[in-house]
């Protein structure tokens, strides 16, 4: 069994960095991981899903902050927007804030799952983890960069994520 586990992880390149993703209090842990010692632990990208927190340390790595106008547990205006606007966040940092409509706090789990959330999470990580901007698998081409930084209807703020709050959808590209 141990040999199978080693084989399953044999293609990982941890020296290239790791990413962190979390929902709710896991989003808080992700925020803390992206703020404290991220470089010493080789954390290169973060995605927060409806992060619930009372402390707001400044992220030091590229982050994407998903929230929702209907989130009554980690409200978009007092947590999502506040995380995005943390004053000590480096100005040369790529970051994003996406607030969906029609979903609440459980957008990332089975109680109110948004099936579009995983693909935009993956797009952010593809870009910032290994610099993959587009790839083709089994004849299907996916434009990861366009999904995040594009301005057409397939981009996260252009409609690809579904109905979003236009006042709380912003992507800053500082690559």
MIVO-170197 format. One record per residue (C-alpha): residue number from 1; residue in three letters; x, y, z. Coordinates in Angstrom, 2 decimals. Example, Ala and Ser with C-alpha at 12.3 -4.5 7.8 and 13.67 -1.06 7.14 Angstrom:
% MIVO-170197
   nr  rest        X        Y        Z
    1   ALA    12.30    -4.50     7.80
    2   SER    13.67    -1.06     7.14
***
This chain:
% MIVO-170197
   nr  rest        X        Y        Z
    1   UNK     0.00     0.00     0.00
    2   UNK     2.80     2.42     0.83
    3   UNK     4.37     1.84    -2.58
    4   UNK     1.06     2.79    -4.21
    5   UNK     0.93     6.07    -2.28
    6   UNK     4.49     6.93    -3.28
    7   UNK     3.71     6.12    -6.90
    8   UNK     0.52     8.22    -6.83
    9   UNK     2.48    11.28    -5.73
   10   UNK     5.57    10.66    -7.84
   11   UNK     4.65    13.36   -10.36
   12   UNK     4.39    16.12    -7.75
   13   UNK     7.03    18.84    -7.96
   14   UNK     6.82    20.42    -4.53
   15   UNK     9.98    22.40    -5.16
   16   UNK     7.92    24.45    -7.65
   17   UNK     5.62    25.55    -4.84
   18   UNK     2.27    24.66    -3.40
   19   UNK    -1.08    26.38    -3.23
   20   UNK    -3.70    26.70    -0.53
   21   UNK    -7.48    26.73    -0.90
   22   UNK   -10.08    26.82     1.82
   23   UNK   -13.74    27.47     2.58
   24   UNK   -15.17    29.37     5.57
   25   UNK   -12.85    28.81     8.54
   26   UNK   -10.63    26.90     6.11
   27   UNK   -10.67    30.13     4.10
   28   UNK    -9.38    31.89     7.20
   29   UNK    -6.61    29.30     7.48
   30   UNK    -5.85    29.89     3.81
   31   UNK    -5.74    33.66     4.40
   32   UNK    -3.34    33.14     7.32
   33   UNK    -1.22    30.74     5.24
   34   UNK    -0.97    33.31     2.46
   35   UNK     0.01    36.04     4.92
   36   UNK     2.34    34.39     7.43
   37   UNK     5.48    32.60     6.27
   38   UNK     4.10    31.84     2.82
   39   UNK     7.47    32.29     1.16
   40   UNK     9.34    30.18     3.74
   41   UNK     6.82    27.37     3.12
   42   UNK     6.91    27.83    -0.67
   43   UNK     3.21    28.73    -0.90
   44   UNK     2.79    30.52    -4.23
   45   UNK    -0.97    30.98    -4.68
   46   UNK    -4.16    31.08    -2.61
   47   UNK    -7.90    30.92    -3.18
   48   UNK   -10.38    31.81    -0.44
   49   UNK   -13.95    30.49    -0.68
   50   UNK   -16.19    32.56     1.59
   51   UNK   -13.44    33.08     4.15
   52   UNK   -14.77    33.69     7.65
   53   UNK   -12.35    35.66     9.81
   54   UNK   -12.09    38.31    12.49
   55   UNK    -8.39    38.93    11.80
   56   UNK    -7.18    40.32     8.52
   57   UNK    -3.45    39.73     7.93
   58   UNK    -2.12    40.97     4.59
   59   UNK    -1.63    38.26     1.95
   60   UNK     1.87    38.14     0.50
   61   UNK     1.12    35.93    -2.53
   62   UNK    -1.38    36.11    -5.41
   63   UNK    -4.90    35.41    -4.13
   64   UNK    -8.43    35.05    -5.45
   65   UNK   -11.22    35.84    -2.98
   66   UNK   -14.64    34.28    -3.72
   67   UNK   -17.65    35.54    -1.78
   68   UNK   -21.37    36.03    -2.36
   69   UNK   -23.97    38.73    -1.83
   70   UNK   -26.18    36.14    -0.11
   71   UNK   -23.50    34.96     2.32
   72   UNK   -24.89    35.60     5.81
   73   UNK   -22.07    33.75     7.60
   74   UNK   -19.05    35.44     6.01
   75   UNK   -20.71    38.53     4.46
   76   UNK   -19.30    39.87     1.21
   77   UNK   -19.11    43.46     2.46
   78   UNK   -17.55    42.79     5.87
   79   UNK   -15.29    39.87     5.01
   80   UNK   -14.88    39.32     1.26
   81   UNK   -14.37    42.98     0.36
   82   UNK   -12.35    43.66     3.51
   83   UNK    -9.96    40.78     2.74
   84   UNK    -9.51    42.07    -0.79
   85   UNK    -8.76    45.58     0.52
   86   UNK    -6.39    44.71     3.41
   87   UNK    -4.17    47.84     3.63
   88   UNK    -0.76    46.15     3.99
   89   UNK    -1.20    43.86     0.99
   90   UNK     1.71    44.52    -1.40
   91   UNK     0.68    46.81    -4.25
   92   UNK     2.49    44.67    -6.83
   93   UNK     0.38    41.60    -6.00
   94   UNK    -2.07    39.95    -8.40
   95   UNK    -5.40    39.54    -6.67
   96   UNK    -9.08    39.08    -7.34
   97   UNK   -12.46    39.51    -5.72
   98   UNK   -15.51    37.73    -7.11
   99   UNK   -18.93    38.04    -5.47
  100   UNK   -21.63    35.87    -6.97
  101   UNK   -25.36    36.33    -6.81
  102   UNK   -27.74    33.40    -6.34
  103   UNK   -25.40    31.63    -3.92
  104   UNK   -24.81    31.87    -0.21
  105   UNK   -22.09    30.77     2.15
  106   UNK   -22.32    27.18     0.96
  107   UNK   -21.40    27.92    -2.66
  108   UNK   -18.36    25.69    -2.21
  109   UNK   -20.07    22.70    -0.62
  110   UNK   -22.98    20.33    -1.12
  111   UNK   -25.51    22.57     0.65
  112   UNK   -25.45    25.14    -2.16
  113   UNK   -22.80    24.07    -4.63
  114   UNK   -21.87    26.30    -7.57
  115   UNK   -20.43    23.96   -10.23
  116   UNK   -18.54    26.89   -11.82
  117   UNK   -16.46    27.60    -8.70
  118   UNK   -13.96    24.73    -9.13
  119   UNK   -12.99    25.65   -12.69
  120   UNK   -12.16    29.26   -11.78
  121   UNK   -10.27    28.09    -8.70
  122   UNK    -8.28    25.72   -10.94
  123   UNK    -7.65    28.50   -13.48
  124   UNK    -6.09    30.75   -10.80
  125   UNK    -3.90    27.91    -9.59
  126   UNK    -2.84    26.87   -13.11
  127   UNK    -1.70    30.42   -13.82
  128   UNK     0.14    31.05   -10.56
  129   UNK     1.34    27.54    -9.69
  130   UNK     2.98    26.50   -12.91
  131   UNK     2.47    29.32   -15.40
  132   UNK     0.02    27.35   -17.54
  133   UNK    -2.10    29.87   -19.42
  134   UNK    -3.73    27.52   -21.91
  135   UNK    -3.66    23.80   -22.48
  136   UNK    -5.24    21.18   -24.68
  137   UNK    -6.25    17.77   -23.41
  138   UNK    -8.19    15.20   -25.42
  139   UNK    -8.78    17.77   -28.15
  140   UNK   -10.28    20.36   -25.80
  141   UNK    -8.42    23.64   -25.30
  142   UNK    -8.91    25.52   -22.05
  143   UNK    -7.79    29.15   -21.83
  144   UNK    -7.02    29.47   -18.11
  145   UNK    -5.70    33.00   -18.51
  146   UNK    -8.80    34.13   -20.38
  147   UNK   -11.02    32.66   -17.68
  148   UNK    -9.39    34.91   -15.06
  149   UNK    -7.99    37.94   -16.88
  150   UNK   -10.20    38.01   -19.97
  151   UNK   -13.08    40.37   -20.56
  152   UNK   -15.46    38.23   -22.59
  153   UNK   -18.49    36.25   -21.43
  154   UNK   -16.37    33.23   -20.44
  155   UNK   -14.23    35.20   -17.97
  156   UNK   -14.90    35.18   -14.23
  157   UNK   -16.09    38.81   -14.14
  158   UNK   -17.55    38.80   -17.66
  159   UNK   -20.27    36.26   -16.97
  160   UNK   -18.48    32.92   -17.03
  161   UNK   -19.00    32.55   -13.28
  162   UNK   -22.71    33.17   -13.66
  163   UNK   -24.54    36.13   -12.18
  164   UNK   -22.03    38.26   -10.27
  165   UNK   -22.17    41.55    -8.39
  166   UNK   -20.42    43.96   -10.80
  167   UNK   -19.43    46.19    -7.87
  168   UNK   -17.59    43.28    -6.26
  169   UNK   -15.83    41.66    -9.17
  170   UNK   -12.32    42.88    -9.80
  171   UNK    -9.16    41.18   -10.99
  172   UNK    -5.78    42.89   -10.67
  173   UNK    -3.03    41.45   -12.88
  174   UNK     0.41    42.38   -11.57
  175   UNK     2.37    39.51   -13.14
***
